Amino acid sequence: TQMEGTRKICTIDNRPAIEVYNEWTGGHYTELMKTKENSNILAESSLYPLGQVCGQDEDGEPFYRSIHPSQIWTKTGAVQVFSDVKEGESIVMMSGTKENVVNRIAGVASHIVRTSGFSLQEARGSLVIFCAGAMMFAGDSIGIAAQKLNTALGGTPYMGM
């Protein structure tokens, strides 16, 4: 990857980042690439986040940190993202569904509680941060995500989302 700063991916494998990203998505951004204007892709990229290895699980399988693309720069072929990427770092495309987006927040909350060393009965509340792009994509299903989060937290009050 060639970068401009830490959040603008200019190239992937020595090719314009948007060309590679568009291929990885099966051509999802082909029409947007034809426009002269830069394009906000925050909502639609929720199904096609990029990922970078940030560790491994108990079985030695890679654990990925999600990198949410937010904008494409049609003149330069760059992709703007909401996470830092280092020059030369390998990135991959991940994929998901609306159901994944809706269920993920409760799954992450459950994992954190399970591995935290404290019980839900000890928790007095939690602060929840849910990606705005994923929230836009979830649309009218965000209420279902909130219900699932409430269940995962055992009814413990939370702020955010």
N, C-alpha and C positions, 0 to 999 in steps of 0.2 A: 504494500500500500504506500502510495505517495500522499502526503498530507499537506494541507495549508492550515497551519495552526494544529490544534488537537481534535477538532470536530468537523473538519471539512475534508472528506476523502476525495482526492483528485483522481487517483488511478488505483485499480486493482489488477494485479498481474500485468502491469505496464499498458493497460488499456483504460480509456475513460471509465470512471467508476459507474456512471449511469448505464453504460452499455452492458457491463458485466452484471450489474444488479438487475437490469431489465431481463437479461437472458436467464438469470437464476429464478426470476419470478414467472417465467414462461411468457414474457412479452407484456406483462401487466401495464407497463409505463410507455409503450410504444407511441401512443397518440400524444401523450404529454411531451415526449421528447421532440415532437415536431413543432411545438409552439416556440415562439421567440422569448416568451416570458419565463422566469423561474417559477416553479410550481410547488405549492405546499402539498405534501403527501402524508401529512401526519395521521389522518384517519385510516387511509387505505394501506399504509405500510405496517399497521398493527398485525396484519396477517403474514407479513414478510420481514420480520426484524432481522438484523444482522446479529452475529454472535462472535464472541471472542472467548477463548479458553481462559478460565480464571481459577481452575483447580480440578480436582477429581473426586468422585464419590468413593464410597467404601469398596467398590468393586474395581476401582482404577479407571472407570469410564470418565471421559472429560465432562466437566461441569462448565456450562457456558453462561456468560453474562450477556444479557440482551442489550443490543445497541439499536435504538429506535431511530430510523431515518425520518427526517422532518421536511426536507426540501431537496429538490433537484435543481441544479444550475445548468440550464440547457445550453448556454453558450460555451461553458468550459467542460461540461460533462461530469461535474462534481456532484457528490451527494453529501448534504449536511446531516449530521447525526447529533443525538442528545447525550453522548458519552464520549469520553476521551479515547482516542485510538493513537497508537504510537506509529511513527514512520516505520515501514517494513513489517509491521505486525500482521499476522495471518488472521483473516476474518472469514466467516462462513455465513451462508444464508440459512435462517431457520424458518419454519413455517408453522402456521396454526389455523385455528378456526374460531368463529365467534364463540362457540362453546368453550374452547380453551381459554379465551380471554375472560369470559364470565366466571369460569371455575378456578382460574389460577390464583386469584387473590386469597380465596379460602384455603387452597392447598398450601400456599406459602405461609399463611398464618398458622396453620396446623403444624407445619414443619418447624417453624420457629419455636412454637410452644413445646413441641416434642423434644427439641434439642437444646432448649434454653437452660435447663436445670431448675426451673421453677414450675409450679402447677398453676392451672387457670384460677384456682381458688385463691392463690396469692396475688394475682394480678388485680390491680384497681382500675386499670384502663389501658388503652393503647392508642398510639398515634399511627394512622394508616395513610400511606402515600400511594396513590394509584395513578399511573401514567395518564395524562390528559388525552393523549392520542388513542390509547386503548379505551378510555371512557367514551370518547366520541364514537369509536367503532362499535362498542357494545350498545350504544343508543338506548332504546327502550328496555333492554335487558339488564341495565345497570342495577335496577331494583332487585333482580334475582341475585346478582353478585353480592349486593349488600346483605341480603337474607342469608346467603351461604356463609359470608364472613361472620355475621352475628352468631350463626350456629357453630362455626369453627372456634370462635372465641368464647363459647359457652354463655353468651349473653353479657359478657363483660363490656362495659361502655367503651366506645371508641370515638375518636375524632378524626375527621379527614375523609378521604376517599375522593 
